[in-house]
Amino acid sequence: MLSPHLMTEVRRLLAQGNLSQRQIARAVGVNRKTVADVAAWKRPQYAARAEPEDAPEPAGPPVRCPGCGGKVYLPCQLCRARQAAARGRLLPPRPPENVTGWEPLSLELKEAHRCRYEQVRARREAAALAEDPSSFPSLQETQS
């Protein structure tokens, strides 16, 4: 997948009309076929992610992450998420409070697996509650 930043750059250079597709491919660092597909609107149009305005632009091409080996702009977000999960700071998303018709996903587990799932989930929720009680407003209302 071509990043939104590179897609914008390729489109800008194509619109200028000063460079050939081959020259654009070399300048941006992508395949010539990719530039041709962007020019013919054959590439999917991924929306740019909303990033904070003070977020720095990538300082160069993507590099191999020393942790996971993925080709990323450092720091690697995947490695950061994995480290947070290892510390037990990631929990499954909570259901929205004011959305009607929302149902949690149903898990069809064998009895032994369901018991283990409930134990792990209860332990994680207790740890998260001990760390940050404000993250569970529904529990605070019932306790007071």
N, C-alpha and C positions, 0 to 999 in steps of 0.2 A: 504494500500500500504506500502510495506516495503521500508524504506529509502535506498538510494544508499549506504550510509555509513554502515548500518546494513547488506545489501546484500553482500557487499564486505567482511565484517567480517565473515559472515556465510560461504561464499565460501572459504575464507582463512583457516578457521578451518576445513572444510570438506577436503580440499586438503592436510592438514597436516596428517590427518588420525589417530590422537592420541585419539580423543574423539568420543563417540557415538553421534548419532543425538540427543538423549535425553539430553546428557550432553551439547552439543552445544546450544540446545534450552534454557536450564537453564542459561548458561553462557551469552548468548546474550540477553535473555529476550523476546523470541518469542515462539510461539506455536511449538510443535514437528512436527506437520503436515506441518507447514511453512518450517521448515528445510528440511523435506522430499521432498517437492515440489521444493525447491531450488536445492537440490541434483539431482532430476530427470529433471531439466530444465523445469518445468511446470510453473514457475513464470515468468511474463513478465519482460523483461530486460529493465528497465528504465535507460536512460542515466543520468549520474550524472550531476547536474547543474554546470555551470561554476561559480565558486565563486572566489573572490579575494584571492590571495595567503596568504594574511595576515589575512584572516577570521579565527577566532578561531574555533576549533573543539567543538562540543557540550559538555558541562561540566556535563554530566549525562543523565539520562533518560528523555524523554519528561514529562512535567507536565501539569496540567490543567491551562489554561490561566485565570487569574482573571477577564478579561474583557469579553471574548466571551465564555469561558468554553471549548474551543477546547483543545485537547491534543497536545502540541507543545513544541519545544525548545524555551525558552524565549530569547529575546523579541518576542512577537507574531507579525508576519508580517501582518496578517489580521487586527489586531486592529490598527496597524500603518497606513495601507492603508485606513481604515474606518475613522480614525481621519483626515487624509489628505483630504479625500473626504468631510468631514463635514466642513473643513476650506475652501473648494472650490478650492483646489489646483490640483485636478485631472480633466483632460479634456479627451474627447475621442481622440484616436490617430489620428494624421494628416495623410493625404494621402502621400505616398512616392512621392518624386519629380521627380525621374529619372526612374520610372518603367512604361513601356508601357503596355497598355491594362488594366490598373487598373481602376476599377469603384467603386464609393462609394456604400455602401449598400443602397438599396432603402427602405424607410419606407412607409408603406401603412397605413396612419393615417386618421382618420376623420378630417374634417376641423378645428373643435375647438381644437382638440388635437394637430394637426400640428402647429397651431398658437402658442399654449402654448409651444410646443417643441422649436420652433424657437426663442421665447422670452427668454426662459431659456438659450438656447445655446448662443445667442447673449450676454446676461448678463455675462455668464461665460467667454466667449472669451474676452469681454471688461475688465473684472477683471484680467484675466491672462495677457492681453496686458499691462495694467497699472502696474502690478507687475513686469513683465519681458519682455520688448519689444524685446529683442534679441531672444525670443522663437518663434517669428513670422517673419522670414526674408522676406517672400513674401509680407507682409503688409508694411514693411519698404521700399522695393523697389518701391512700388506704391506711397508711400507718398513723397519720395524724388524726 
